[in-house]
């Protein structure tokens, strides 16, 4: 259990203290994707975003579309050239301003993708010389909406009027190559491997601006008509074209300033002024306040010097996407980087923190005791103990908790072997008491008495002035000690919450006054609240607020806070209440913030700069300038509450794929067809199924989302699915108009404000259109009227004849009536009840359902391939099969069930009191029994199977509708291969 990991911490001390040194920062949080994630190739050359917010990645295997979950690859074209690229290696990708189209540059030319149809159109580049290559070096849309293309030493532009690519200019030198373009004001600047140029719009020529023979790689507009230049030899350089400069060195940030490499592959300017610079040996961030201050930012666990970054891209939502040459790509959200996490010294496991002076903090980790400055982010240490040696693996004086006592200006430390105190003269830890008693927590009251929470030896009150233990209680591990006054202290333990009095020796459990916190509750934290009362944190039992009236423990009231939230399922490490009465809570998953209203809860994880491995119990402190620090297994996280920005969660939700399953009306076969992603789709009567796939563009937390969807005018309530499925399927929709809506839901049960919608129009067949329905109705009424008139005339004639024979036929009629009475309720061949009898029983069951809500289900059974049995073995064998299967069905049912021969080889069964799932189990039992039975029909032995349709009467308005429904389901079962049960 992670909450107890801190108990196994150990400290290896060194014999001397090091000089102040800069703390090692932990890299900004990235979410990486590689071949294991499903991408077609790990070498990402460029990145773009379409109008839906989906990412498109150019690589050596073509182009990949990424929706946050799955990758869809587009490679070489086939027989249809609109299905792919002409060359597999994609070098560049650029979106149009509206995101409708994506331009792709390869070694063989230029292509354009329509994001709705996912179809390709290919363009030929005009040649500037006989042996002109079609290699695309750069594609860029300038701020005026014009698309520019660089191919070798040629500069092209796209003309929407003629839908063609036009040659604008080219470099005369055959040994130089153009690399990038940018529109600064009204001037188009162009970088090359031989200097910086600009386009003369009248002469259509490229004129050298500065730095002849300098190899430039990137060109990005900055503020005040300046721009950043990426170079192959000098790093990233800020250039002002209005200033005359003969040398570029003074304006460059290079390896001498800490840049990972002088060869710059891409530059990205953030809205906050930070400049992201990628090189062939890693990613760098130049902060806005000091461009020469370089922060190295590894994107994964590899050595940053081995990360060959190829491209940088910023999405409309502010995410930064980093492409690499050999390890896929990674995504970060700088807007969420509210926390600063780092290691202290050479240690990572921060077991305890204690505020000192001047915003300095005492830190205990596995490498020793350190004094850390939260402002300069430097540390002194490690401070050692007298008996510890750096090379000793078996030293027993491992540090567990530190406590700085302001009144006495003394630092006390609990260790595995007792209580220690820092000697400020020798800078050594000296053991003073409780030898052999492992300490976990510590506090000091106004009398100077030390409350020492043991690991397993109980709780001690040690009086330094008398060098003796004045009180002891046999408690299990004590996680925290909070002084209530000079006599009493609250003790959070792994076996409940207690209050102890050092004078009387009383020890009282809170479980005596509330059932919310029992002696089985692992209480990890208690602290006094500025509201009056106490905050109590637990391991996977929730967050509580406890109050009492004065010193009367019988008045204790405990209220659980946000019981439905994630706080009830995680281990709480520490709780800090800020000046605005908001709560900052360290947990095993990260950092949570509970607003002053105690209803709004936010979570901060690795994507915010917090530690992904969570935080330890009690490892927390607050400095004089309100800096909060939490300690965990991978370092310490510090932040100032007022500077934490909580970005509103509002991802886009979009449809990723719409497919229909249609039936061929000529041969009855079915086929799938992908639909265009429009706002409205139209389905015909032969479209029997519709599948809709969707995704939210929350790339940082995609696997934490669930989705809710609904088809209006078809269903009234939302359906829910997890991130793995993200699919809705509908079959046999009736003619009409429907609206499909889907939203995303995060772990805080917050629904996205954005929703994806789709209008669905189901067109009826021609005979089901209003004009034809009227015509058919009128024709039917005419035929019925004619038949009625003819029937009446015939009856009148027959009545005269029958009147003469009434007396003669009376006895014959009575005999016939008696036989008909029997035949009206029984099938002659199978001996089962017939259709008429079943109809009467079904009507009676319907009335009972309407009056008393006694539900029932209907089950239809059809013998598979019965015609084939008649054709192959003869009708006498077919009759035997019918009779035998009728007996099997009847013998397998309850006495209360009603079975009848419905017609031909079909049987209808009424199952009183059974719901659809129970009826499904009955049908499965019948299907397996028939399938396992060998029918003896001399001279043959025949095997047969059945197909069933099942429905619950509660889902329909009448018995007839229910029978119609199960008949349709029976048809579906036949279509899907028979020997099946469809519910």
Buried (B, 14 or more C-beta within 10 A) or exposed (E): EBBBBBBEBBBBBBEEBBEEEEBEBBBBBBBBBBEEBBBBBBBBBBBBBBBBBBBBBBBBBBBBBBBBBBBBBBBEBEEEBBBBBBBBBBBBBBBBBEBEBBBBBBBBBBBBBBBBEBBBEBBEBEEBEEEBBBBBBBBBBBEEEBBBBBBBBBBBBBEEEEEEBEBBBBBEEEEBBBBBBBBBEEBBBBBBBBBBBBBEEEEEBBEBBBBEEBBBBBBBBBEEEBBBBBBBBBBBBBBEBEEEBEEBEEBBBBBEBBBBBBBBBBBBBBEEEBBBBBBBBBBBBBBBEEBEEBBBBBBBEEEBBEBBBBBBBBBEBBBBBBBBBEBBBBBBBBBBBBBBBBBBBBBBBBBBBBBBEEBBBBBBBBBBBBBBBBEEBBBBBBBBBEBBBBEEEEBBBBBBBBBBBEEEEBBBBBBBBBBBBBBEEEBBBEBBBBEEBBBBBBBBBEEBBBBBBBBEBBBBBBBBEEEEBBBBBEBBBBBBBBBBEEBBBBBBBBBBBBBBBBEEEEBBBBBEBBEBBBBEBBBBBBBBBEEEBBBBBBBBBBBBBBBBEEEEBEEBEBBBBBEEBBBBEBBBBBBBBBEEBBBBBBBBBBBBBBBEEBEBBBBBBBBBBBBBBBBBBBBBBBBEEBBBBBBBBBBBBBBBBEEBEBEEBEBBBBBBBBBBBBBEEEEEEEEEEEBEBEEEBEBEBEBBBBBBBBBBBBBBBBEBBBBBBBBBEBEEEBEEBEBEEBBBEBEEBEEEEBBBBBBBBBEBEBEBEBBBEBBBEBBBEEEEEEEEEEEEEEEEEEEEEEEEEEEEEEEEEEEEEEEEEEEEEEEEEEEEEEEEEEEEBBBEEBEBBBBEBBBBBBEEBBEBBEEEEEBBBBBBBBBBBBEEBBEEBEEEBBBBBBBBBBBBBBEBBEEEBBBBBBEEBBBBBBBBEBBBEBBBEBBBEBBBBBEEBEBEBEEBEBEBBBBBBBBBBEEBEEBEEBBEBBBBBBBBBBBEEBBBBBB
